[in-house]
């Protein structure tokens, strides 16, 4: 027996079939015959379309809020990282200035013989 590959349909094709089914100008069997698919596919895509319609109007704002919250979280993490790096460099630069004003490390400890 050979392995049969399942046919995959694009989102555009599914939407087109679902819109035709929503118009209810023809039966599911007629629509299925016209698009050469099984009637169960037509009813499934129609049901999914109806269920997801409300998210078309609220989903955009929610997706924007989620992406904005994600972006804020990333920026706060970056601010924390940069603050740590700045503090580290400030301490290192402060030590550099101390050593520079004394001369060298050897002269800093030279009087402790």
C-alpha positions as CSV (number, residue, x, y, z in Angstrom):
1,X,0.0,0.0,0.0
2,X,1.2,3.4,-0.8
3,X,1.1,6.2,1.7
4,X,-1.5,8.8,0.7
5,X,-0.7,12.4,1.4
6,X,-3.5,14.6,2.7
7,X,-4.3,17.6,0.7
8,X,-3.7,20.9,2.4
9,X,-5.8,23.9,1.6
10,X,-4.7,27.5,2.0
11,X,-6.4,29.9,4.4
12,X,-7.7,31.9,1.4
13,X,-9.3,28.9,-0.1
14,X,-10.9,27.9,3.2
15,X,-12.2,31.5,3.6
16,X,-13.6,31.5,0.1
17,X,-15.5,28.2,0.7
18,X,-16.7,29.4,4.1
19,X,-18.1,32.6,2.7
20,X,-20.0,30.8,0.0
21,X,-21.4,28.4,2.7
22,X,-22.4,31.4,4.8
23,X,-24.4,32.9,2.0
24,X,-26.5,29.7,2.0
25,X,-27.3,30.0,-1.7
26,X,-26.5,26.3,-2.2
27,X,-26.5,23.2,-0.1
28,X,-23.3,21.9,1.5
29,X,-23.2,19.1,-1.0
30,X,-23.4,21.5,-3.9
31,X,-20.7,23.7,-2.5
32,X,-18.5,20.7,-1.9
33,X,-19.0,19.4,-5.4
34,X,-18.2,22.8,-6.9
35,X,-14.9,23.1,-4.9
36,X,-14.2,19.3,-5.2
37,X,-13.9,18.8,-1.4
38,X,-15.8,16.7,1.1
39,X,-19.0,18.2,2.5
40,X,-17.7,17.7,6.1
41,X,-14.9,20.2,5.2
42,X,-17.4,22.8,4.1
43,X,-19.4,22.5,7.4
44,X,-16.2,22.5,9.5
45,X,-14.8,25.6,7.8
46,X,-18.2,27.3,8.0
47,X,-18.4,26.6,11.8
48,X,-14.8,27.8,12.4
49,X,-15.6,31.0,10.5
50,X,-18.7,31.7,12.6
51,X,-16.9,30.9,15.8
52,X,-13.9,33.1,15.0
53,X,-15.8,36.1,13.6
54,X,-16.0,37.9,16.9
55,X,-12.2,37.8,17.4
56,X,-11.8,39.7,14.1
57,X,-13.1,42.8,15.9
58,X,-11.5,42.3,19.3
59,X,-8.5,40.3,18.4
60,X,-6.5,43.2,16.9
61,X,-6.6,45.3,20.1
62,X,-5.8,42.3,22.3
63,X,-2.9,41.3,20.0
64,X,-1.6,44.8,20.2
65,X,-1.9,44.8,24.0
66,X,0.0,41.5,24.3
67,X,2.7,42.6,21.9
68,X,3.0,45.9,23.7
69,X,3.3,44.2,27.1
70,X,6.0,41.9,25.7
71,X,7.9,44.8,24.3
72,X,7.7,46.6,27.6
73,X,9.0,43.5,29.4
74,X,11.9,43.3,27.0
75,X,12.8,47.0,27.4
76,X,12.7,46.8,31.2
77,X,15.1,43.8,31.0
78,X,17.4,45.8,28.8
79,X,17.3,48.8,31.1
80,X,18.2,46.5,34.0
81,X,21.1,45.0,32.0
82,X,22.4,48.4,31.0
83,X,22.1,49.7,34.6
84,X,24.3,46.8,35.8
85,X,26.9,47.4,33.1
86,X,26.9,51.2,33.8
87,X,27.5,50.6,37.5
88,X,30.2,48.1,36.8
89,X,32.0,50.5,34.4
90,X,31.6,53.4,36.8
91,X,33.3,51.4,39.6
92,X,36.0,50.3,37.2
93,X,36.6,53.8,36.0
94,X,36.6,55.1,39.6
95,X,39.4,52.6,40.5
96,X,41.3,53.6,37.3
97,X,41.2,57.3,38.4
98,X,42.4,56.3,41.9
99,X,45.4,54.3,40.5
100,X,46.1,57.0,37.9
101,X,46.3,59.7,40.6
102,X,48.6,57.7,42.8
103,X,50.8,56.8,39.8
104,X,51.1,53.0,39.6
105,X,50.1,50.1,41.8
106,X,53.7,49.6,42.7
107,X,54.0,53.1,44.2
108,X,50.7,52.6,46.0
109,X,52.1,49.7,48.0
110,X,55.8,50.9,48.1
111,X,55.6,52.4,51.6
112,X,54.5,49.2,53.2
113,X,58.0,47.5,53.4
